[in-house]
Amino acid sequence: MDYVSALVPPFVMAAFFIALVVTIVKSQGGANKAKEDAAVDAVIARAEAAQQHQK
């Protein structure tokens, strides 16, 4: 039974990692993509405006 207790943690971590990757892949694109892109564009524009203001 020692081999079972030695193998369980890697399998549990692998399952959590696979679930994390699946969640990340599913959250890409779709309805939220436009909102995420707009938010990133706004942050970049704000940073560029601040940089131009400092010059």
Stockholm file with secondary structure:
# STOCKHOLM 1.0

chainA/1-55         MDYVSALVPPFVMAAFFIALVVTIVKSQGGANKAKEDAAVDAVIARAEAAQQHQK
#=GR chainA/1-55 SS CHHHHHHHHHHHHHHHHHHHHHHHHHHSSTTHHHHHHHHHHHHHHHHHHHHHHHC
#=GC SS_cons        CHHHHHHHHHHHHHHHHHHHHHHHHHHSSTTHHHHHHHHHHHHHHHHHHHHHHHC
//
